[in-house]
Amino acid sequence: MSAVSGNDNTIIGHRANQTGTTGNTNTIIGMYSMYGLTTGGNNIALGYQSGRYITGGAVANLTGDYSIFIGNNTLAAADDDQNEIVIGDGAQGLGSNTVVLGNDSIVTTALKGNVTIGGGNMTVSGTLTGLVNSAVLTNAEGTHDGGNNVAIMTDGGESFGTDNYIGLTIYNNTDGSSGTITANDGTTITASLSGGTDDDWDTNDTWSVAPGPLQSGTLFYISSATTILHPATANYVAGYYSTGANVIKVDPQSGSMQITLNGTPTGTNGEEIDSPGAAGDFIWMHNQSATVAVSHGRSGVFIDGGSS
């Protein structure tokens, strides 16, 4: 290690930060780690040659701040990256304000417990396996049995997950009203209804829960045959699998197109989703606008594609 003129640095290892840095509060541990760093500060490097090079592994990483490199031969994306986190043997960063977990040999990344994704976009490259959803509509319709002229819908036969439906839309199919759900427990759903004949709940009123305008751009799993409320003027893509046929239906606003993979599909009406054979998996994507009801009678994934 050459002379370090910066303050509050911790540097341990053979030729760790060999060039010396004028930066402050760096923690550099490992042989050749951040070897060429000259001016960066507030970095952490742990492991053999961690943070030494940029993309390609030949050009030195000379500057940069607030970055973390954990693992042998971890690479910055470029010189002078800021707030770059790179973890894993040979892992390569993606640039300033990014996080990389693992190298290209990793086949499984397990995140236990709740995982929160912020307000940015989520990008998936490669095959997406399994169910990825923002809401699971396990019990998406039923009948109110909680008395007349009440503000809260009650269905004693249900077992909703507490607060699972907050932000979705509940429809009183009997009086034509609807509202955004603000709370729910195992058997009740709370929403301020409007747009109907009396905007409350009476015994035997039927209800349904569906993605509404607030869910534009989100993904849903419909776990039982039900009625989905969707825009009359929407652009959407629907596809499903049944034991009788494999069908992908592409139904734009201006007309319908069907792609039949096996068998003969039914349901050519632009507002109808249907398939031959037994019920199976179902996928549907649309853009939110006005709302109409569609009975699909299938289970599957619902993707709301945003405003049209």
N, C-alpha and C positions, 0 to 999 in steps of 0.2 A: 504494500500500500504506500502510495506517495503521500506527501504532506497534504492534509485536509485543512482548508482554511475556514470551512463552514463551522457552525456551532451546533452543539447537541446532537452530533451524529454518533451512531453505534455501528462499527465496522469490524467484523470478525471473519477470518478465513484467509487462506493463502492467496495473495494478490486480489483480494476483494477490493473493489473500487481502486484499482491500481493507479489510475490517473489522478485521483484526488478530486474532491468536489468543493466548490465554494458554497454549495447549498446547505441548508440547515435541516435538522431533525430527520435525517434519513436513518433507517435501520437496515443494514446490509450484512447478511450472514451467509457464508458459503464461498467455496473456492471460485475465484473469478466472477463472483456475482457483481452485477452492475460495474463491470471492469472499467468501462470508459466514461462513466457519468462524471460530468464536469461542473454543471451548474444547477442541476435539479434539486428540489427539496421535497420533504414530507413523503418520501417513497419508502416502501418496504420490499425487500428482496430476500428470499429464503430458498437456498438450494444451489447446487453447482451451476455456474454460469447463468443464474436466474437474472433476467432482465438485461443481459449483456448485449444482446443483438436485437436488431429489428427484423422484419419479415425477410426470410431467406437464410438467416443465420450467418451472414458474412459481414454486414455493415454494422458498425457499433451504434449502440443506443447512448447518445451523449448527453441529452437533456430530457426534461420531462418532470412533472410534479404530480404529487398526490396519487401515485400509482402503486399497485401491489402486484408482485410477481412471486408466486409460490410454486416451486417445483423445478427440477433440473431442466436447464435449457429453455426456460420460458422466454418467449419473444414478445417484444412490443411490435405493434403494427407499423409504426414509423417513429422517427426521432421527434422529440418534443411533444409526445402524446400527453394528455392531461387526464387524470382521474380514470386510468385504465386498469382494470383488474383482470389478471390472467392466472388461472390455477390449473395445474396438471403438468405432468412430465411432457416437455416439448410442446406445450400448448402455445398457440399464437394469438395475440390480441387482435381486436377488431378496430382499435382506434380510441380516440378520446371519449370518455363517458360511456364506456362499454364494459361488459363483464363476460368472460369466457370461463366456463366450468368444464374442464377435461379436454383431452386431445381428440384427434379424429379416430382413434381406436376405441373410444368409449362406446359401448353398445347400450348401456342402460344408465340413466341418471334418476335416482330415486329421491324424491322430495317428500318427506313425511309430514303429516298434519295438513293444516290449511296452507294454501299457496295463493298469495295475493298478487295480481298483475295490475300495474298502475294504469294511468289514463292513456298510455300510448298504444300503438298497434302491436298485435301479436303476429309474427310471421312463422310459418311452418314450411320447412324445406324437406322433401322426402315424403314418405308415407306416414300418414297420421293413423295410428292404430288405437282402437278402443273408443270410448265415449268421452268426448270433450264437450262440456255443456255449461251454460250459464243458468239453466233452470231445468228441473226434472218435473214434468207435469204428470205425476203418477195418477192423481185423481182429478181429471180436468173437467168433469161435469157431474151434475147431480140435481137433487131436489131440496129446497129449503123446507125445514120442518120446525122452525123456531117461532111460530106464531105470526100474527098479522101486524102490518104497519110498523115494522121494526127496521132499524138502520143497519143491523149486523146480520149477515147471512149465517145461518146455522144448518149444518147437515150432520145429524147424529150418527150417520152410518160411515162417516169418513174418518181418516186418521192422517191429517196433513202434518207434514213436518213444520214445526213452529217457525214462523217468519220465512218459510220457503218461497212464498208467493208475493212478497213485498215488491212493488214496482210493476207487477204484471197487471193485466186488466181483467176484471170480473164483469160478466154480462148477465143481467137478469133477462133471460130469453122470453119470459112471459110478458113483462111490461115494456121491454125494449130499451131499458136503461143500462148504463155501464159506468164504471169508475175505476180509478187506479187504486190498487190494494195498498193500504198503509200498515196493516197488521194482520196476522192470522195465528191461530193456535191449532190444536188437533181437530176441532170440529167447526170453528168459526172463521169467517173472513170479514174484515172491516174495510169498507171503501165508501166514499161519498158518491152516491149514484146521481146521474143526471141524464137528460135526454129521453126519458120514458114517460109513461102515462101517470105514474105516481111516485116514481123514484124511491121506492123502499121495497121491503120484502114481505110477502104474504105466504102463508102456508101453501105448499105445492108449487110455488114459483120454481121454475127450473133455472139452473145457473151453469155457466161454463167459464173456465179460466183460460186465457190465451195471451200470447204476446201482443202487446199493444204498441202505440207510437213510441213509448219510452224505451222499448227494447230494440229499436232499429239498430241493425248491425250485430245482433247477438245470436247465439246458438241455443237451441232447445231440443230436448228429447221428449217425445210424446210416447208414453209408455203404455197407452191403451187406446183402443179404437174410440174415437171421439169426434166432435165437431170443432174444426179449427176456423177461427174468424180471420179473414184475410182481406186485403184490398180488392175492390171490384176492378180497379184499373192498374193492378200491380204487374210488374215484371217479376217472374219467378221461375225457378227451375225445380222440378220435382223428379225424384227417382225412387224406386222401391224394388224390393225383391219379394217374390212369393213363390210357393212351391209349384205353381202352375206356369209361371213365366218370369223371366228377368226383363224388366222394362225400365228405360230411362225416358222420361217425358220432359221435353223442353218447351215451355209455353210462354212466349213473350207476349207483351201487351197487344201487339198488332195481329197476333194469330197463334196457331199451334203447330208444333212440330213434334213428332214422336219417333224415337229410335227404339226399335224392338230388337232385343238381343236374343230372345228365345220365346217363341210363342206369339200369339196375337194379342196386343193390348186392347183394352176398352177404355172408354171415358175420354172422348175427343173434345168434349165441351171445354172451352177455355176456363170455366170456373169449376170444373169437376176433376177430382183426382180419384182414380179407381184402378183396379188391376184384376186379372183373372186369377183363379186359384185361391188357395188358402191365404189368410193374412200373414204378412211377413214384415220385414224391415222396410222403412219408408223414409225418404229424405225430401225436403222441400225448402226452397229458398225463394224469397220474394222481397219486393220493395214496398215499404209501408205507405199507404194512402188512405182512401175511404175503406170501409169495412163491410164485408159480407160474410156469410157463413158457408163453409164447405165441409161436407161430411166425407171423410176419407176412409174411415173404417180400418185404419192400419196403424201399426206402431212404427216409431222411427224418429228421425232427427229433423228438426225444423230450423232453418237458418233464415233470419230476417236480414235482408240485404241493404237496408237503408232507404231513405226517402227517394221517391221517384221524381 
